[in-house]
Every structure is written in C-alpha cells, then in structure tokens.
Amino acid sequence: MRSWLNCRTIVPPDGLAEAYRHENVDANSWLYPKQVLAHWVDDHRTIDIPEQIRDAYRRVGRPTPLTRARGLERALGVAWRIFLKREDLLPNGSFKICSAIPQAFYGAAEGRREVVTETGAGQTGAAAALACQLFGLAATVFMVRSSFDAKPLRRRLMEFYGATVHPSPSDVTAFGRHQLATGNSSGSIAIATSEVFEVLRGGGGMNIAGSLLDFTLTYNSLLGLETIVQLGVEGIRSEVVVGCVGGGSSFGGFAIPFVEQDDDVEVIAVESDAIPTLTRGEYRFDHPDGGGQAPPMRMYTLGYDFRPPAMHASGLRYHAASPIVSYLVRAGRVRAVAHAEADALAAGRLLARTEGIVVAPEASYVVREVVERVQREPRRSGTIVGVLTGAGALDLDAYGEDPSA
Ligand SMILES: Cc1ncc(COP(=O)(O)O)c(C=O)c1O
C-alpha cells in the first residue's frame, strides 16, 4: 500500500469540533513528533507512506492475511461467507504495530531518543517496544496494573523487545502514588496515560499514541484498505463489516475505508457492556486522560473519571471513543452494539474449535457479533468481514474452563 486514508476526511467539515484538533495539537506538541502532528491537521484525502515505513511494514508481516472461515460457517449452518482479517498473526500480537511504526519512525527521524507510553493488556506496549527496536529508540511502558498482574507473559514480551515496564498506578509518579493511596490499585488506560504525561513533562521523550487520536485511525487505515484489495482479488464486496472499540483506532482504521467507498455497507462497532461508551455514553466534550489534564474533545464518553471494572478484554477498558468514530455513530452511519464478556469469550472458544484461531479477548467480541449477525438471517448468502485485532495465546487464562467441555 502506497498511502494511508486520512480517516478524518470521512467527517464533513462541520462534523468535528475543529477547535479540539488545533487545541490538542498545540497542547501535545511536546508529546508527538512534528510530522505526526502535521498529519493530525492534514486535510488531504490520502497521505503518502514513506518507503522506510513501507519496508518496516513488510518486515513485520504486512499485509496481514484475510481468511475465509469455512469451519465457522459450517458449524453455524449459515449461507454467509465469513472473512476474518488476521491482525492476530503479527509478531507483537496485534494491529497496534500499524500505527506504532510510523510514530516511532517520525520520532527517530527528528532525533527523539526515548518513548514513554501506556498500555492496557500490553498490546500497545508490545507494539511500541517492537517499533522502538526497529528504529533504535528506548521504550518505557506503563501497563495497567490488573493486566500487569494477570498477563505476565505479555509484560515479558515487551521486556524481550527491550522495554522497561511499570505497573500503573505506579510509585514512579505523583499521580500514580495518589491513586494507590486512595485505594485504586487495578488501574485503567486513562490513569496510565496521566502517568505517562507526568514522566514526559520531565522532558525529552515522546509518546506513541495507542488509540483515540485521529492519526492513529489514519495509520490503521491499512486494515481496511488491505481487506478491500484482498476481497477485490476474489471479486467480492462485503455487505457487513464488524470491529471492536476500545478507543476506536482499529475499528476506525478498518471500517472507514469501507464507509468511504460504499454507502450501503452495514457497519457494526462492538463494545463491552461493562464499558458501554457508544451505546450508553453521552456525546459531549470530555478529557481523554484520567487526570483531566488534556484538552477536551467531543466524543461519546462515560466521563473521564469513570473507573472501568477489571475485565479480560482490558483493551476495551476506556471511558471514551475516538471523535471520528463517535461522529459516525452519532450520524447513524455506524451501529454500536455491546456484548457481555462471557458471551464474547464463548465465541472465542467456538472460533478456536472451528478454525484453530486463538484470538485476544477483545477480538472475541468481534467474533460474537459476527455470529449473532449471521444467525439473524441464516439463509442470506451475504459476505461479512470481521477484524481479529489480536492474538490470544498469551491470554489463554482469560478463557478459563470451557463450560461445554
Ligand atoms: C487486541 C486488541 N483489540 C482491540 C483493542 C481496542 O483497540 P482500540 O483502542 O483501537 O479500539 C485493543 C486495545 O488495546 C487490543 O489490544
């Protein structure tokens, strides 16, 4: 792929609150490389991908495969063709490398030496650690403490790529110590973000944004663009596309290329019913970080001080959703649904038994919705594509005992 789709151009000029972009770009100029900030305010439909970034994508295994899930189709007894976009096959374990590579590349190109970033289940951190290794940057990761404790192998993977990893809340920052003192020890992505801000204010380093911000959707547009090409080779057009939403960067990057080229495509965003941002949140200005320090953005939110419950799909534990994705939901172009974790994990088990694919708990929400959607019209011979955002081999404990075994 020679260019990204600039995902914010899907929104009409009056659709996004322009102030948020420019205020955030100004407020974040110390956090992100200049070229990344330039992409945040870019108005062109597409953005060229430099050869060095295209080379790094090839090295980690992009484009990722698109798999027809015939075993799942047979098990469900439906007439649908089910396709799955395989971000789970990337070496770091998830799609997150798609936006970590350009951020690390642009940072290294302007002389930055160190990345400090936050991670939920460890997927953003693993991607950041790998991207830093590719471009010679040091990496420090604040990992949500509930995941730090529950997923020691993901922490080891980050360390294996050369990163230093702290549990968040940590005793490294004043904000972290305050959270620990007030009894909030399980943490959240929003709290980890505030810890990262505090460390970076000390100077020098940069952040790799894991999600939410417009440019993360743009860099992730390869998920959708590649899928469209892969389906096109088979002469197929997808009628339904499904992705899951934490901050919305994988969903936006996957779905928006489809939305842009096809007015009729049905687009479904899946979230956790324990953090029902898109289905039950308010559409208003709110802070993206748990400390309420960053300038507000207009988006669906449960409130920046919402403290999500601990859960296995910790990449979905975020109080708000990307302003672009929020706009598309608000405009009625994207339908949001919420599933319970037990139902999602059951669908993840079904996928393993029918396809041999072991997905991250977050991606099992996508599988759950794909199954429900095709079962609603079992005799329709349509095509549906879901994005498997990550691998689950390091999350097998989440699946626990199979009640049907
Ligand atoms: C495997 C996986 N899927 C999905 C998500 C949610 O991603 P996003 O914030 O882009 O919605 C995450 C976030 O960490 C993840 O690790």
The ligand as an SDF file (V2000), in Angstrom:
LIG
                    3D

 16 16  0  0  0  0  0  0  0  0999 V2000
   -6.3120   -6.9690   20.7930 C   0  0  0  0  0  0  0  0  0  0  0  0
   -6.9610   -5.6280   20.9100 C   0  0  0  0  0  0  0  0  0  0  0  0
   -8.0790   -5.4070   20.2260 N   0  0  0  0  0  0  0  0  0  0  0  0
   -8.7190   -4.2180   20.2980 C   0  0  0  0  0  0  0  0  0  0  0  0
   -8.2690   -3.1990   21.1030 C   0  0  0  0  0  0  0  0  0  0  0  0
   -9.0060   -1.9000   21.1450 C   0  0  0  0  0  0  0  0  0  0  0  0
   -8.3800   -1.0300   20.2700 O   0  0  0  0  0  0  0  0  0  0  0  0
   -8.8390    0.4450   20.0090 P   0  0  0  0  0  0  0  0  0  0  0  0
   -8.3780    1.2810   21.1510 O   0  0  0  0  0  0  0  0  0  0  0  0
   -8.1700    0.7940   18.7540 O   0  0  0  0  0  0  0  0  0  0  0  0
  -10.3380    0.4510   19.9120 O   0  0  0  0  0  0  0  0  0  0  0  0
   -7.0820   -3.3630   21.8200 C   0  0  0  0  0  0  0  0  0  0  0  0
   -6.5520   -2.2800   22.6450 C   0  0  0  0  0  0  0  0  0  0  0  0
   -5.5930   -2.4060   23.3380 O   0  0  0  0  0  0  0  0  0  0  0  0
   -6.4220   -4.6170   21.7210 C   0  0  0  0  0  0  0  0  0  0  0  0
   -5.2890   -4.8480   22.4190 O   0  0  0  0  0  0  0  0  0  0  0  0
  1  2  1  0
  2  3  1  0
  2 15  2  0
  3  4  2  0
  4  5  1  0
  5  6  1  0
  5 12  2  0
  6  7  1  0
  7  8  1  0
  8  9  2  0
  8 10  1  0
  8 11  1  0
 12 13  1  0
 12 15  1  0
 13 14  2  0
 15 16  1  0
M  END
$$$$
